[in-house]
Amino acid sequence: MLYELSKKKAINDKIFDFEVESFNSTENVKAGQFFYIDCGGKSFLRRPISICDVLDGKLRFIFEIRGIGTYELSKKKCGEKIDILGPFGKPFNTEFGKNKISILIGGGIGIIPLFKLSKELEKVVAILGFKTKESIFLKEEFVSTCDKVIITTDDGSFGKHGNAFEALEDTLEREENKKNIGALYTCGPKKLIYGVAKFGITNNIKTQVSMEEHMGCGIGACMACVCDTTEGKMRVCKEGPVFDSKKILNNFEE
Amino acid sequence: MTQKKINMKVDIGGVVWKNPVSTASGVFGFGEEYSSFFDINALGAICLKSLTLKKQVGNDSPRIAETSSGILNSIGLQNPGIDFFIKHELPKLKKICKTNIIASIAGSSIEEYAIIAEMLGSNVNMIELNISCPNVKEECITFGINSKSVENITKKIKKVSKVPLIVKLSPNVENICDISKAAESGGADALSLVNTFLGMKIDIKNQKPYFKNTFAGLSGPAIKPIALRMVWQARLATKLPIIGLGGITCTNDALEFLMAGANAVAIGTYGFFDPLIWPKIKDGIEKYLIENNINDIKNISLTNSY
């Protein structure tokens, strides 16, 4: 399916914000799912890019240049058509957060799928971790969709000094009634998501994590993008990208 | 003007395919995923992911890497095992699939291959012997690398198989002609070639091989000219029907394989990019025949006259 790139913004020299026109219904697109994008140029495989937001029938993607594919994608110009398949994969389960507080814990570009999620949930606390003040993005938008936003930076140049996981521990300590917390949702570096997953289990809070692996077909046929789970190696593109934390227990010692 | 009737049918080892287009093993799962993109019955055959006797967990990640015009994969034959396949996957597939089903099988001993073939019986239309998977530590690949062992395993599985047998050849051999002849004298009903080329990638950041198994299988457009040359050579070495594959991305690529003497083609890796590539190529071949006034697919081989 060809979609027209209608808006493009460089957040910094590595991170780009794209809006594409969608001809399909966008109602069924859920937070945590990804689209499988032909980045063009020298790239051969498509790249999975998670959905950041859906607005008036348009899809919004924010991505970071990681390699040749995302580099080629960043070179696309407004008005250009992009070949996009999807949405694919299992979304976050928003039922867990119903009538309760949901805590979103994101690190770096891991905050991107959490933005759409923040719009699908009711009471939301977002803990967003960045390296430095300069690398912060989407902050104002999270402020508009969440009840509370906590920003952390590794170097302490903005918000809390430290990482998102430490801020999560801190927040939970202050929360008097832990029963008010419906679920934790996390996406970001492996160290962060395993930390949050373990924390959720220890504190008996339902926790969902978004996993990442290099993909082949993107639809569950080729078995390339598996991650270790308690039920064996499961496909990130099909059984994931979102998994219950209890399923990825195997990976804790990594 | 009435359109002239074109014959797209081919006979692959005694099984009639309505057209010469199939899926390659490994990329197509057990058929379910792609059936939401197109009618899989439009194809001459579908070839499924390799089955082993016991469930295989497969290799640790990473399992895939992009290369210039291709991919390296190190999946390691992850599959639920033959028993689960027969009980759960095959009945599901049979509900939606009316075209030929090729079961690809792999094992670590000839006995394992034989048990799988016997268990499949005539529940599938053809069996493809995968004796060339580079991604498992066991003996799978070693069956495919010398003529004697190819002939031996082919003979033994042919004896127990209730359906025509395709032998899938490895390109990682000294002489593809000898291997083709060995499969023929072992009693193969057809050949498919080529499987992936052995390759590797090094992770320079961490200064170690990228894949846990060190080596991985290279596929995609990068291998097409070599695969094509091997099909041509195999064609001249044997009379067996050949399913040609290796880096096909479009109708023109498929036509090259057919002209090199392949009786049918399979497309694998490119399906990752374009999930509709199989019906597109089938339609494209038909269009080529009509436009070039060729009334039978069988007449486009160039190797007939060599």
Interface residues (C-beta under 8 A of the other chain):
Chain A: D38 K42 S43 F44 L45 R46 I68 G69 L85 E213 H214 M215 G216 C217 G218 I219 G220 A221 C222 M223 A224 C225 V226 C227 D228 G232 K233 K238
Chain B: G26 V27 F28 G29 E33 Y34 F37 K49 V57 G58 D60 S61 P62 R63 I64 A65 E66 T67 S68 S69 G70 I71 N73 I75 Q78 G220 P221 G271 F272 F273 P275
